[in-house]
């Protein structure tokens, strides 16, 4: 995963979460973003990110997270007939859907939208830029973000490389 820290409109650091967090501690009012999702990263000061975080035993080291799923009875019936059970069938369905090029395109656009909204949601041309982003109009998007701060514009250009 890639992260970036901003203080206002200035890029402070990019890289792994421990690197970016360490760099952000030297500057006030920083916000750390997950570059893949565009979401702000909240760090609990009791559990600081570390480069040598040891993997946990079992499935958590693969990132498996238990959550509740609500389905209709006929959906549970169908899942029960699938090889490997409900979890395997759901993972396969999610993997297949997430590999869809349209879904990947949407994820990149959504990440750029979240990032832009957090930093420059009130900037001139913001709404027009977002419309152009979702309409797939690369040149229009670039024209609307041209006047934005250089670091923000550069980050958005990286985030939207595969979004058009």
Secondary structure, DSSP 4 states (H G I P E B T S, - for coil): --EEEEETTEEEEEESHHHHHHHHTTSSSEEEEETTT-PBPP--TTS---TTPPPPSGGGGGT---------HHHHHHHHTSTTHHHHHHHHHHHHHHTSHHHHHHHHHHHHHHHHHHHHTTSTTHHHHHHHHHHT-HHHHHHHHTTS-HHHHHHHHHHTTT--
